[in-house]
């Protein structure tokens, strides 16, 4: 089963240029999380699946405390956070960096980790 978290907004330090290193900037994330759902569909109990509210808060809290030069490193970090939850088999993370380019609304990377 895939759980999708869409348009997750968080703030972090992201960028290689001096002017990017002084203030938190918004990033927008989409996560596709593949889980083993075999127990949850039978039991209908939260304890048999992942609590996506906890994943959301874990990511938002972590990004406030971290600093990244590259969006690629940020994507790896977010994917590793999600993979740390029991039952997660695969994570695909797309990270958007709004305002990074002059003629585009954002730039993004997509990164996948599978066990």
Phi, psi and omega in degrees: 000145177250131171254129179249129170251118187248140174056040176290122182256134177212171178234144180202169170274122183213122175145161181258342183273148184307318182292343178271349189265001187255342184219149175298141177233151180285144169230152180238131185235144169238131179237133169250115185245117177269126181234161169277111185254008188302322180281322185295322182290339177271314186278331185060033182243136179302325181298344181261012177218192176261148177266101186292340174293324177289321176300313179304308183294322178300315180293311182300315180296317181296317183295328177299330185264350186256162174229134182230141171274317187247143176296331178296319179292321176300316179299318178298316180300312181296318179298318179295322176300313181294321180293342180287353180270137181301137177091350180281127182257331183201147177223132169244126183241131169247127180245125175258135175246089182299141175078008182286333182244150183291321187249012179228153181290329178196172169234147180220161170234153176236130184224137180236138171234134178228140175267000000 
